[in-house]
Amino acid sequence: MEKSDLKKSNLPDSPGIYIFKQGRKILYIGKATSLRDRTRSYFDDDLIITRGPRIVDMVTKADKISHEVTPTVLEALVREAALIKKYHPIANTDGKDDSTFLYVVITEEKIPRVLTLRGKEIDFKNRKTIGKRSDLNASSSRSDLNPRPIVFRAIYGPFPSGAQLKEALRIIRRIFPFFDTPKPVETKNKHQAANIEFNKQIKQYPTNFDAKEYRRTIRSVMLFLSGRAKDLRIKLEKEMHTASEEERFEDAAELRRQLFALNHIQDVSLIKDENLERSPSTSSGRFASRIEAYDTAHLSGTNAIGVMTVVIDGTPVKKEYRTFRIRGNVGLPMSHMKNDDIASLKEILSRRFNHPEWQFPEVIVVDGGKTQKKAAEDFLKEKDLKIPVVAVVKDERHRPREVLGARVGKISEADAVLANSEAHRFSLVRHRQARSRLV
């Protein structure tokens, strides 16, 4: 296959799955943040250095590329695993030790757990553990040489990247809180009980456990991990309408939250760039409850608009959003202000912190690099405000390329990108509204 053949495939600049084929035979399945950009990379001159002879051979044999667009990058990751499991393409697995791949399993227990295991630890035929994983078993001790196997309700994978799988499960658990305890949930163990209580407080585990509701949650997780996010959305919408008709308003509100979060996963950059190595999330496992992000929008120095958006526990809270028309009142002339992003940022911060009645953030996210980050930090220092600042750096196509200061701010890069994406989206909305009033 030649690079010129890509034009026939008409691949979009969207997340999804791409499939290299030789006739009807599937050679390779991959995921992408941008299908168009990712597939082009297979025709670079340094492919043999970056991907190896196996991939070069695959590209040479391929005669076409098909694709599936997914609404989110997370769904692309899950869909890739489901298709690799179904078709077992030789270029994905040949020369690799399948036992090292990671899988997600749902345990067959009264209170199911969602766990990650290596292939070598799974008896796929009988859907249970093999080996001596006594740490997952309530009835086993460290001295038990024959621990009882854990039976699985479902197995998903393989997932080649442990880091991406960990981030994917973190995002899914924010929407559908599930247990991933080392031992069965009902195990009488002081250490595990303390761990469960802590994770309930940070909303990683179900806060008010209800067996029927938890079974519904597990079914949602299973639908998503099987690559059926579209079916999951339909299921949630039906359940939400039913709950509303039956006047179960709390249930309806929770289902609405889940549906909203599921539809906004695309704001979280799970795979910012396949060629960039992700930095680990904060090791403490704790995430800031209130993040404020700021952005500006203007056209040729007119109608400059600044915005503040708020993300609480991974969910945008639109009633907390604020808009600021840039006035140029921080010591600079108006004409200079409207084209000076640093001065505009300082003005927004100044006016925002003139409102002590608004709850203060635990972390601030700004759009830009070190310069914007330092400008915000300098302003906060002048006001004697000890709030960490995180900056989201964009590439030439305005996609997140790097996140500065996430670890110090004690938030994940994904949360920083979510807040930044919301601020950028909201600033464009407000700017269009301001322009339309002048037409």
N, C-alpha and C positions, 0 to 999 in steps of 0.2 A: 504494500500500500504506500502511496506517495502523499506528500503534504497537500498537493493540489486536489486530491480526492476528498479532502475534508469539506470542500465547498458543497459537495453533493449531499453531505449529511445535514447541513444547515443547523449546526449546533448552537443553541442560545447561550447568552451570558447569564445563566441561571444555575442554581444548585441541582444536582441530580445524579443519575447513574449512567455510565457509558459502557458499552459492550462491544469489544472487538470480535468480529466474526470472520470465519472462512467458510463462505457459503452459508449453510445453516448451523454449522458447528461453532459453538461459543468458545473462544480462546481465552478471553480475559474480561473480568468485570471490575470496574473501579468506581469510586465516588468522586465528586468534585464540588467545590464551591462555585466555580464557573465552568460549565461543560465545554464551552468554546475554548477558553484559555488552557484548561487542563489537557484536552486532547491535542492541542497544538504542541504541547511540550514533548509529546512522543516523537516528534519529528525534528527535534533539536540535534545539532551536531554532536553534542556531548552525551547523548542518550546512553551509549554503552558504558560510560563512566558513571553516570548517575543512577542508572537502573540495571545495568548488567546485560550479558549476552542473551539470557532467557527472554527478556522483554524485547530486545532488538529482533530476535528470531520471531517472536509473536507478531510484532508490527509488520515484518516482512511477509509473513504468511497471510495476514488479514487482508480482506478485500472490501470490507465495509465496517461502519460503526453505527450501531443503533443506540438509542438513549431513552431515558425516562426522566422527565422533569419532576422534581419534588418541591413542595412548598417551602421546605426548610432543609438546612444542612444536616440537622440531626436525623431527619427522616432519610436522607441519602445514606448516612452511615448505617442505619438499621436495615434499610433496603438492600444495600450492598451485601451485608452479612447473610440476609435471607436468600439472595440469589446465588451467592457462592455455595451455600449449603445445598441448594436445589440442583445446580448444574455442575458443581465441582470442576470449574475450568482448569485446564492443565497449567496454564501460565500463572494462575494464582497459587497453585499448590505444589506443582512439580518442584522437586529439589528441596522442599521445606518439610520440617518435622511437624506433622499435624498435631502431635501431642502438646506442642508448645502454644498453640493458639488458645485464646481465651474464649470462654463461653459464659452466657448468663443462664442460670437455672432457676426455676421456680420449684420450691420443695413441696412435696405431697404431705403436708402437715395440717393440723387443726388451724394454726395460724401460719400460713405460708410465708417463707422468706424468699428474698431475691438475692442470689449469691453469684459470685464470679469464680469459675474454676478453670484450670488448665485441661486440655483435652485428655491428657494422660491420667487424670483423676476421675474420668467419666466412663462408665460402661454404657455406651450409647444404645446397644441392643436392648438392655434391660432397664435403661433409664434410672441409673443409680450410681453412687460413688463406688470407686474401687480404690484399693490401697488403704492406708491407715489414717484417714481423716477423722480421727477421734475428736479433734477440736470442734467439729461441726455437730457432734452427737451428744445429746444430754446424758445418755446411759453409759458413756464411755469415760474412762479415766486415762491419764497419760500412760499408765502401766498396762492398759488393756491392749493385748496383741491382736485381738480380733474384733475390732469395733463393728457395730451393726451399721450396714450401709444406709445412706440417706437416699430415699426414693424421690424421684423428680416428677413433677407434674408436667413440666415442659423444659425444653433445652433450646437456646437460641445462639446462633453464631455460625461460623467462627468470626471473631473480631481480631484482626492482626495487630491493632495498636491498643496497648493497655491504657495509655494516657487518654486517648480519645474515648475509649469505652468508659473509663472512670468519670470523665466529664459528662458524657452522655447520660449515665445513670444519675449523676448529681442533678442534671437538669430535669430528667423525668421524675425524680423523687420530689422535686420542688412542686410539681404539678400533681402527682399521685403519690403521697407519702406511703412508703412501704418499709417493712422491717428487713434489715440485713445483718442481724445479730450473729455473733460467732456460734452460739448454740440456740436451739429452739427457744422461741420467745417465752414460753412458760417455764423454762428452766429456773429452778431456785438457786440463784447465784447473786451474791451481793454486788460483785463488780458489774455483772451484766445489767442488773436492776438499775444501778447508778447510770450506766451508759444509756439505757433506754430513757430514763427520766431526762437526762441532758438533751438527748436528741429530740424528745418531745418539745422541750422548751424552745429549741431553734427550728421547730416545725419540719424536721427531717423524718420523724416518725409520726404516725397518727396520734393526735393530741387527746381526743376523746374516743377511745377504742370502742367500736361497735362491730360485732362479727359480720353482720349482713353487709354493712357499708364497706368493710375491709375486703370482703369477697368481691364486691363490685369494683373496688380499686384494683385488685389483682387482675381481674378480667380486663380492665383498661390497660394495665401494664402489658399483659400478654398480647392484646391486640396490637399495641404499638410496636413491641419488640418483634412481632411476626411480620412487620412491614405493612400493616393494614391501618394506617393512620386515617385514611379516608373513612373507613368503616367505623373507626373509633369516634370521629367527629359526628357522624350520623347518629351513633348510639348515644352520645352525650346530649345532643340536641333533643332527641326523643325523650330521654329521661328527664331533661330539664323541663320540657313542656308538660310531661305527665305530673311531675312534682308540683308545678305551678297550678295545674288544674285541680289537684288534690289538696291545694293550699298548704303544701309542705314547703313553705317559703325559704326556710334555712337550707333545705336540701337543694332547692332550685338555685339559690344564690351560690352554693358551693359548686354545683355543676356548671353554672355560668362562669365562675372563676376558672375552672379547669379548662373549659372551652376557650376562653379568652387567652389563657396562658399557652394552650396548644397552638392557637392561631398566631401567636406572636413569638414563637421560638425563632423565627427567621431573624429577629432583632438581635439574637445572641449568636456571636460568631464562634461556633464550635471549632470550625476549621478555617482560621483566618487565611491561611496560605499553606498548602500542603508541603511547601519547601521550608517553612519556618518551624522551628521547634518551640512548642508551647512551654511557657514557664509554669511551674506547679502552682496550684492554688495555695492559699494560706494554710499552713500546717495545723493551725489551731482548730480548723473545722468550723469556726464561727464567722458569720457574715454580718456586715453592718446592716442595721435595720432600716436606716434612712440614708439614701444616696441622692444628692442633688447634682444635676448636670446642667451646664450652661452652653448656649450656642448663639450665634448671630447670623442674620441674613440681610443682604442688601444688594442693590443693583445699581452700578455706576454711581455709588455714593448717595443714593436716594432711598427713602423709606427704610432706613436702617432699623431692624427689629432685633431685640435680644430676648431670649426666653430662658426660663428655669423649668426643668422637669424633675419629677420626684419618683424614685423607685424604692419601695418598701418591701423587704423580704422577697426580692426578685420579681415583684409585680408593679407595673406602672400605676400611679395613683393620680389620675387626671384632674381630680378636683383640687389638687395641690399645685397644678401648673400655674405659672405666672408669665406675663408678657411685659416687656419694657421697651418703649420707644426711645431709641438712642437720641439724647438731647445735646451731648457735647458739653456737659457741665462739670467736668473734672479738671478744668484748667487748660483745655485745649479748644481752639476754634471749631465750630460746627463742621466746616468743610473738611478739616483734618480728621475729626472724630469718626465720621461715617466710613472712612476708608482705613481706619486704624483698628485692627481687631484687638490689639492689646489694650488700647484706651477704652474701647467698647466693653471689653471684658471687665475692666476695673470699674467702669460706670455701673454695669449690671450688678457686680458684687457690692458696690457701695450702696446702691439703692435697695438691694435685697436685705443687707444687714442693717438697714435703717428700720427694719420691721422686726423688732425683738419679740413681737407677739407670735410670729411664725416659728414653728419648731425648728431648731437649728439642726443641720445635718451632721452625721458622723463622718461622712466622706464627701468631698466635692470632686466632680469629674469635669474636665475641660476638654475642648476640641483643639488639638494641636500638639506641639512637641514640647521640648524643654523650655523654650521661651515663654509659651503660654503658661506652662506649669509654674515657672518661677515667678511670673507676674502675679498669678493668683496667690502664691505663697507669700510674696512680699506684701501684698495688700492685707492678707490675714494677719501677718506679723505686726503690721502697723496698728491693726485693731486689737492686737493681743488676743487673737482667736487661734486656738490650737486645733485646727481641723486639717487632716491630711488631704493632699491634692493628688489626683490621678489624672494623667493625660492620655488620650487616645490618638495615636499618630495614624494618619491616613496615607494610602498610596496615591499614585497619580489619578486613579479612577475613584478616589474618595471611598475606598474600602479600608477597614481597619488593618493596619500592618503591624503595629506594636502598641503595647500598653505599658506606660511608665508609672511606677509607684504603687502598683496594685498590692504588692506584698506589705509595704509599709502602711497602706491604707486598710489592710486586713479585709480586702474583698477579692473575689476571683476576677480574672480578666474578663470572663463571660459577663459578669454583672456590670463591670465598667463599660463594656461595649453595648450592653442593653441600654444603660442609662444614656450613653452618648448617642445611640441611634434614635432614641425617643426625642432627645433634645434637637437633633438635626431635623427629624421629621416635623416636629412641632414648629420649629422656626420657619420652615418652608411654608407650612400651612398659614401661619400668621402673616408672613410676608406677602403671600398671594392675596390674602384678604385685604391687606393694607393697600396693595396696588389696585385691586378691583374697585376700591372706594374712590380712587382718583381718576378712574376712566370715565 
